[in-house]
Amino acid sequence: MTIGQKIKQLREQSGMKQRELASKLDIGEGFLSKVENDQKQIKREDLKKISDLFKASHEELTTLWLANKVYDLIKNENQGLDALKIAESQKKYYRK
């Protein structure tokens, strides 16, 4: 699941319309539509607002948001998966 799909799911489960959520986030309805369709990236600070509005896990939203950022960075790279594996091993190294 992508961050856009998760936001749409949370919004629809609560019965909220796009224009209502867009207003609460102080963004345009068209922009929110693009976020939900993974064409635009929402600001990180909006994740807390979404988490609070829908009583959703901020950690899950942040993880999905970061995953989209990483994917956008490597999606057109031939060595994308190799780079992810190296980054994962570096993350394990720096955690110690």
N, C-alpha and C positions, 0 to 999 in steps of 0.2 A: 504494500500500500504506500502511496506517495503522500506527502504532506497535503497536497491539494485534495486528493481523494478523502483524506481523513477530515479535513475541514468541512468538505461538502457533506460527508456522512454525519458529522456532529451537528451541523446546521439543520440538515433534513430530519434527523432524529428528534430534534427539539421543536420542529415545526416552524422554524424561523425562515423567513424569505431572504433572498440574497440582499435586497436593498436594506433590510433591517440590520443584517450583520455588517454590511459595508458602512452603514451609518455609525454603528457602534465602534468600528475600527477607524473611522474617519478616512475612508478610502472610497473610491468610486465603485459603483456596482459593476461596471465593465471590467475594472481591474480585478475585483474579487472573482468574477467569472473566469478570467484568465488564470488566476491563482488556482481555482478549483479544477481547471483543465490543464494544469501544469505547464502553462505558457509563460507565467510570470512567477517570481519568487516574492513571498510576503516578507516583511521586515521581521527580524528576530524579536524585536520588542513587542510585536503584535501577538506573539505566541503566548505570552503571559495573559494578555487580555482574553484570548480565545480559551485558554485553559480555565480562567476564572468564570467566563460566561457559561461554559458548558460542563464545568466540573470535571474536566478531562486532565489526564496526566501531562504535566508540563514536560516531564522527562521524555515521554513518548513523542510529543510534538517536536521537541528539540531534536531528538534522534532522527525523526523523519525529515525535518528541515535540513539538518546536516547531511543526511544521505542525498537529498536533492542537490545540495551544493557540490558535493563530491562528484555525483553523477554528471552534473553540468560541466565540471572541470575535465573529466576524463572520457566523456561519451564519444568523442571523435578521435581519440588517441589509440593507435594500434597496440601500445603497450599498457593500456589502461589497467587491465587485470593484474599484470605483473607489478605495476606501480602500487596498486592496492595491497598486494601481498607484502611488498617491502614496507609500506607505511604501517601495516598491521604489526609486522615484526619490530619496527622501530617504536611503535606505541608500547608494545610489551616491554621493550628494553628500557624505555624512559619511565615506566610505571614503578620500577623497582626502587 
